[in-house]
Amino acid sequence: MFIITNPFAQLNADSPELFTPGLMQTYILLMIFAVIAGTLFDVWHKKSAKYFAENKEKGKKNAKREVSSGERTGMMIKTVTSEVLTSSEFSNQKRRISHLLTMYGFIVFVATTAVMIFAYPTGTATPVILPLLWHLGALSLCVGGYWFWFSIRVDVAAEGKPWYQLSPRADMFILSLLATCTFALLWSLTSAFLMFALFIASATFLFTTVIWSKFAHMFFKPAAAFEKRVIKADGSNEGLPGDFDLSSKEVQERFPDIPTYMGENPPNMGAGIRRESARHY
């Protein structure tokens, strides 16, 4: 049954002189290098590290209290368990589930690919769980990714664009991701060389276009989420004003335009954007 068969071992068995373990392992190492190099170039080109460093210094100057190392550790744990592992920043539950299916599917798919190629390249004693997870990971990514693309993509829902209208820079990541796992499943199911060639072409495109795609944001996201927790805790709030009671005399003395334009007892403006349910994000 194909779902419990190591596809890379089968590839080696069909063409042992062409698809050697060394060749497959070299390819994996090259893709890892491409992701690292692309991410580092992205950091340098977009000056992401410089931005985080400067933002951190500004936060220190505007901080109203010092955040202890214990608090920082707790924030790191909350960031990992909340924003990273469970994607709690998505208020739209459909969007959140779609993202989790795609994310965990990708992680399982990539991890099991590396293990099967490096530990069991010829299929000798490959544990059944590895190819099973490989197929389930690819399937999970396809379910989450196609759900996102055809049903809940942000620009489709919010801007009324048709699903087939592409933005090369914005969409190359999700489309190459979907193509990689779709062709991987089709290759495993049919053993067709064309499907294998398309799988490798899609994977190569995915991992070598980090500097142009959204791939690198996966590494910046946890750092940004953690920094957001810190600035809220130390009171710096990125230099933005806090929440004020507009009817307070102290606030009106500090901001004299309030009573001038809104009266001494301004009406409650409500929750603003939070009044609408999260349908687009």
C-alpha positions, -999 to +999 in steps of 0.1 A: +000+000+000+015+033-011+007+052+021+030+031+042+057+028+016+089+049+017+087+067-017+123+077-017+135+041-011+112+031-039+128+057-061+162+044-053+151+008-060+137+018-094+168+037-104+197+028-081+224+043-103+206+076-109+189+083-075+216+073-051+213+080-013+242+104-016+224+124-043+192+127-024+210+137+008+230+163-011+198+178-024+183+181+011+215+198+024+214+222-005+178+231+002+186+237+039+215+260+028+192+278+004+167+285+032+194+297+056+211+319+030+178+333+018+166+341+053+200+358+062+198+378+030+163+388+038+174+400+072+202+420+057+182+434+028+151+444+048+172+454+078+149+433+100+176+428+127+184+465+127+147+473+131+143+450+161+175+463+177+165+500+173+129+492+184+143+476+215+164+506+224+134+529+219+114+507+241+140+509+269+139+548+267+101+549+269+096+520+294+078+529+326+090+498+344+117+471+341+106+437+330+124+410+351+141+380+335+114+358+351+087+377+334+106+375+301+109+338+304+072+335+310+065+357+280+087+335+259+068+304+270+034+321+263+047+333+229+057+297+219+025+281+233+001+308+220+013+326+188+036+298+176+020+265+185-017+274+185-017+306+163-040+324+187-035+357+169-061+346+143-095+357+156-112+340+127-114+303+137-116+290+102-084+309+093-067+296+124-076+260+117-065+263+081-032+278+092-026+251+118-033+223+093-009+239+068+018+246+094+019+212+111+014+194+078+045+212+064+066+205+095+057+168+096+062+165+058+096+181+058+108+163+090+098+128+078+113+135+043+147+143+059+145+112+083+136+088+055+163+101+031+191+102+057+182+072+079+164+048+055+174+058+019+172+023+006+140+014+025+157-011+048+136-015+079+118+018+074+093+022+103+057+022+089+050+054+109+074+075+088+058+071+054+024+072+070+032+106+086+048+118+054+016+112+035-006+126+063+015+157+066+013+164+029-025+157+030-029+180+060-010+208+042-032+204+011-064+205+031-054+236+050-038+253+020-065+247-005-091+257+021-073+289+026-068+296-012-103+288-024-124+299+006-108+323+031-079+340+014-077+375+028-078+395-004-106+373-018-128+378+013-120+415+020-114+429-015-136+408-037-108+395-059-113+363-078-093+333-064-074+329-097-060+365-096-024+361-086+001+384-070+035+368-078+054+380-048+025+375-023+013+342-036+045+324-047+050+309-012+015+293-007+013+282-043+047+265-044+039+250-010+007+235-023+023+224-056+051+206-037+028+185-015+002+179-043+028+166-067+044+146-038+012+128-032+005+122-069+040+109-074+037+085-044+002+073-057+012+069-094+050+064-094+049+086-125+083+103-133+065+134-144+049+138-110+083+133-093+099+159-116+071+184-108+075+176-071+112+184-072+107+215-093+081+229-069+102+221-038+133+236-054+113+268-062+099+269-027+132+267-009+152+289-033+129+318-034+130+327+003+143+362-005+112+370-025+085+350-008+068+351+026+089+321+038+112+342+060+084+357+079+079+324+097+112+330+115+104+367+123+069+361+136+079+347+171+103+375+177+078+401+168+051+384+190+075+383+220+085+419+215+049+429+215+044+413+249+074+430+263+064+466+252+030+460+268+045+449+300+071+477+304+046+504+294+066+517+264+039+506+239+061+517+210+056+553+219+018+552+213-007+567+237-025+545+260-063+542+266-077+574+282-110+583+298-120+612+277-143+626+303-115+628+329-105+664+339-068+654+339-070+639+304-088+670+291-062+693+307-035+673+290-053+673+257-074+705+255-087+697+220-110+671+236-134+695+253-131+720+225-143+696+198-161+669+217-175+686+248-167+680+285-185+647+285-176+630+252-197+601+241-183+566+243-171+557+208-174+520+214-151+492+205-142+505+170-130+477+148-138+451+175-175+457+168-173+437+136-166+399+139-132+388+126-141+375+091-110+385+072-080+377+094 
